[in-house]
Amino acid sequence: MAVIAYFLPVCNTPSGGVKVILQHVELLRANGINAVAFAPPNFKYFLETSAPIIFMNEGSIKVPPKSFLVFPEVERTAVESVSASDDIYRIVFCQNHYEMSRGALSDAKRFRLHDVFACSDVIAEAICNTFKVRNVPVVPAPVSKIFKPLEKNLRTIAFMPRKMPDLVERLKNLIPESSQWSWISIDGQCEEDVAHILGYASVFLSLSHREGLGLPPLEAMAAGCIIAGFHGGGGRSYATAENGFWHDEGDIIGVAKSLRRSVNLSDEKIAPFLQMIDEGRRTADNFSMDKIEKDLLMYWRSRIRIAGRQEADYQIHSGF
């Protein structure tokens, strides 16, 4: 029986991209489709998952004929190892267009790729423009149902500093009253703790940088935070003047002003603040797990049909 196998990148810290891959596997299996994840020997994961993870050091893995192998955008070696096979479908799932030139997409003919799909419109557009691809399907990253508003703490700013570790101190120096605010990093936290922090935080400082989509701001929107900061490129898929205070990269002064304005609005809870929170939650609803499940199933059912196969060929069984 054939399988849909997603390859996981090396991961030593909590990773949104890895979480999305495992969510795909979970959703496919919940619909009876035989999906698994392949992991490198040194792979570490920090969130609970029901997705079967098969470590590549557990002996040789024989993939059944007509299986789909799904590779991250940075992978080359694993793609090349199966590029000569005529009975394996090779697909790239791109979650960051800033990294895609490192992987198999840069030489699709050599690696004999069958398809590529992306997690945002921004990525899909970049692939089309860079590699002259006509159409790139999009299956957005889902926002977990665990993210929801709790009783908000005033003047509490949550942030993810990983890609801009020094910027928080610079922003604090630009805002004299920031010493009176509570600053809480979500870096390195498990998903449950992140949901708890965002649920209680009134403001989320977006430090997105070179993102394919940018999941933390969406999770913060779902948790009822007001957003101030950078869209990071990929955030242009959802960032609007109605759902947050968004800035281009480098506009540190503008972000400082927006952060101060966000805190003041959250203190006062006046109409513009409430409207922005509501619009943010509506934006996050567009990335709900239920919606993304439909998009994911639509993609894979179409891909199976294009390959001349039947969905029954990929049903879960007791073997692989």
WOMODA-V783065 format. One record per pair of residues at least 4 apart in sequence whose ideal C-beta (glycine too) atoms are under 8 Angstrom apart, sorted by the first residue. I is the first residue (numbers start at 1). J is the second residue. Records with the same first field share a line. If there is no record, write none. Layout:
I->J / J
This chain:
1->34 / 64 / 313 / 314 / 315 / 317 / 319 / 320
2->34 / 64 / 65 / 66 / 67 / 68 / 309 / 313 / 314
3->34 / 35 / 36 / 63 / 64 / 67 / 68 / 314 / 320
4->28 / 33 / 34 / 35 / 36 / 67 / 68 / 70 / 300 / 314
5->35 / 36 / 37 / 38 / 54 / 63 / 67 / 68 / 69 / 70
6->21 / 24 / 25 / 35 / 36 / 37 / 38 / 70 / 93
7->37 / 38 / 69 / 70 / 71 / 72 / 75 / 78
8->18 / 21 / 22 / 37 / 38 / 39 / 40 / 43 / 53 / 72
9->15 / 17 / 18 / 40 / 72 / 74 / 75
10->40 / 42 / 43
11->15 / 18 / 43 / 44 / 45
12->42 / 44
13->46 / 162 / 188
14->19 / 46 / 47 / 188 / 189 / 190 / 191
15->19
16->20 / 141 / 215 / 216
17->21 / 72 / 95 / 96 / 212
18->22 / 45
19->23 / 47 / 191 / 215
20->24 / 95 / 119 / 141 / 142 / 215
21->25 / 37 / 72 / 93
22->26 / 37 / 45 / 47 / 49 / 51 / 53
23->27 / 141 / 142 / 144 / 289 / 292
24->28 / 35 / 93 / 139 / 296
25->29 / 35 / 36 / 37 / 49 / 51 / 52
26->30 / 49 / 50 / 51
27->31 / 289 / 292 / 293 / 296 / 297
28->33 / 34 / 35 / 296 / 297 / 300
29->33 / 34 / 35 / 50 / 51 / 52 / 316
30->293
31->293 / 297
32->315 / 316
33->300 / 311 / 314 / 315 / 316
34->314 / 315 / 316 / 317 / 320
35->51
36->51 / 52 / 53 / 54 / 320
37->51 / 52 / 53 / 54
38->53 / 54 / 55 / 56 / 61
39->43 / 45 / 53 / 54 / 55 / 56
40->55 / 56
41->55 / 56 / 57
43->53 / 55
45->49 / 53
46->190
47->190 / 191
49->53
54->58 / 61
56->61
63->67 / 69 / 82 / 88
64->320
65->87 / 88
66->87 / 88 / 89 / 307 / 309 / 313
67->88 / 89
68->88 / 89 / 91 / 303 / 307
69->78 / 79 / 82 / 88 / 89 / 90 / 91
70->91 / 92 / 93
71->75 / 78 / 79 / 90 / 91 / 92 / 93 / 103 / 104
72->92 / 93 / 94 / 95 / 103
73->92 / 93 / 94 / 95 / 96 / 97 / 99 / 100 / 102 / 103 / 105
74->99 / 100 / 102 / 103
75->79 / 92 / 103 / 104
76->80 / 102 / 103 / 104 / 111
77->81
78->82
79->83 / 90 / 92 / 103 / 104 / 111 / 113
80->104 / 111
82->88 / 90
83->90 / 110 / 111 / 112
84->112
89->114 / 115 / 303 / 307
90->104 / 111 / 112 / 113 / 114
91->113 / 114 / 115 / 116 / 117 / 303
92->103 / 104 / 105 / 113 / 115 / 116 / 117
93->116 / 117 / 118 / 119
94->100 / 105 / 116 / 117 / 118 / 119 / 123 / 127 / 212
95->118 / 119 / 123 / 141 / 212 / 213
96->100 / 123 / 210 / 211 / 212 / 234
97->118 / 122 / 123 / 126 / 127 / 130 / 212 / 234
98->210 / 212 / 233
99->103
100->105 / 106 / 126 / 127 / 130
101->105 / 106 / 130
102->106
104->108 / 111 / 113
105->113 / 116 / 127 / 131
106->131
107->111
108->112 / 113 / 116 / 131
114->307
115->137 / 303
116->127 / 133 / 136
117->136 / 137 / 138 / 139 / 299
118->123 / 124 / 127 / 136 / 137 / 138 / 139 / 212
119->123 / 138 / 139 / 140 / 141 / 212 / 213
120->124 / 138 / 140 / 141 / 212 / 213 / 234 / 237
121->125 / 138 / 237
122->126 / 212 / 213 / 233 / 234 / 236 / 237
123->127 / 136 / 138 / 212 / 213 / 234
124->128 / 136 / 137 / 138
125->129
126->130
127->131 / 133 / 136
128->132 / 133 / 134 / 135 / 136
137->299 / 302
138->295
139->292 / 295 / 296 / 299
140->213 / 237 / 286 / 287 / 292 / 295
141->213 / 215 / 218 / 287 / 292
142->287 / 288 / 289 / 291 / 292 / 293
143->147 / 215 / 218 / 219 / 222 / 284 / 287 / 288 / 289
144->191 / 195 / 219 / 289
145->288 / 289
146->191 / 192 / 195
147->195 / 198 / 199 / 219 / 220 / 222 / 223 / 284
148->195 / 199 / 222 / 223 / 224
149->199 / 223 / 224
150->196 / 199 / 200 / 223
151->200
152->156 / 200 / 201 / 202 / 224 / 266
153->182 / 200 / 201 / 202
154->202 / 266 / 267
155->180 / 181 / 182 / 202 / 263 / 266 / 267
156->181 / 182 / 184 / 200 / 201 / 202 / 203
157->181 / 182 / 183 / 184 / 201 / 202 / 203 / 204 / 205 / 259 / 263
158->184 / 185 / 186 / 197 / 198 / 201 / 203 / 204 / 205 / 220 / 225
159->168 / 183 / 184 / 185 / 186 / 204 / 205 / 206 / 207
160->185 / 186 / 187 / 207 / 216
161->165 / 167 / 168 / 185 / 187 / 207
162->187 / 207
163->207 / 208 / 209 / 210 / 232
164->168 / 207 / 209
166->170
167->171 / 207 / 252
168->172 / 183 / 205 / 207
169->173
170->174 / 252
171->175 / 178 / 205 / 252 / 255 / 256 / 259
172->178 / 179 / 183
174->252 / 253 / 256
175->256 / 259 / 260
177->181 / 260
178->183
181->263
184->197 / 201
185->189
186->193 / 194 / 197 / 198 / 216
189->193 / 194 / 197
190->194
191->195
192->196
193->197
194->198 / 219
195->199 / 219 / 223
196->200
197->201
198->204 / 219 / 220 / 223 / 225
199->223 / 224
201->220 / 223 / 225
202->225 / 226 / 263 / 266
203->225 / 226 / 227 / 228 / 259 / 262 / 263 / 266
204->216 / 217 / 220 / 221 / 225 / 226 / 227 / 228 / 229
205->228 / 229 / 255 / 259
206->214 / 216 / 217 / 220 / 227 / 228 / 229 / 230 / 231 / 232 / 235 / 244 / 246
207->229 / 230
208->214 / 216 / 217 / 229 / 230 / 231 / 232 / 233 / 234 / 235
209->230 / 232 / 249
210->232 / 233
211->231 / 232 / 233 / 234 / 235
212->233 / 234
213->218 / 234 / 235 / 237
214->218 / 231 / 232 / 234 / 235
215->219
216->220
217->221 / 227 / 229 / 235 / 238 / 239 / 244
218->222 / 238 / 283 / 284 / 287
219->223 / 284
220->225 / 227 / 280
221->225 / 227 / 243 / 244 / 280 / 281 / 283 / 284
222->280 / 281 / 284 / 285
224->277 / 280 / 281
225->277 / 280
226->244 / 245 / 262 / 265 / 266 / 273 / 276 / 277 / 280
227->243 / 244 / 245 / 246 / 262 / 280
228->244 / 245 / 255 / 258 / 259 / 261 / 262
229->244 / 245 / 246 / 247 / 255 / 258 / 259
230->235 / 246 / 247 / 248 / 249 / 251 / 255
231->235 / 236 / 239 / 246 / 247 / 248
232->249
233->249
235->239 / 246
238->243 / 283 / 286 / 287
239->243 / 244 / 246
240->244 / 246 / 279 / 283
241->246
242->275 / 276 / 279
243->276 / 279 / 280 / 282 / 283
244->276 / 280
245->258 / 259 / 261 / 262
247->251 / 254 / 255 / 258
251->255
252->256
253->257
254->258
255->259
256->260
257->261
258->262
259->263
260->264
261->265
262->266
263->267
264->268
265->269 / 270 / 272 / 273 / 276
266->273
268->273
269->273 / 274
270->274
271->275
272->276
273->277
274->278
275->279
276->280
277->281
278->282
279->283
280->284
281->285
282->286
283->287
284->288
285->291
286->291
287->291 / 292
288->292
289->293
290->294
291->295
292->296
293->297
294->298
295->299
296->300
297->301
298->302
299->303
300->304
301->305 / 311
302->306
303->307
304->309 / 310 / 311 / 313 / 314
305->309
309->313 / 314
311->315
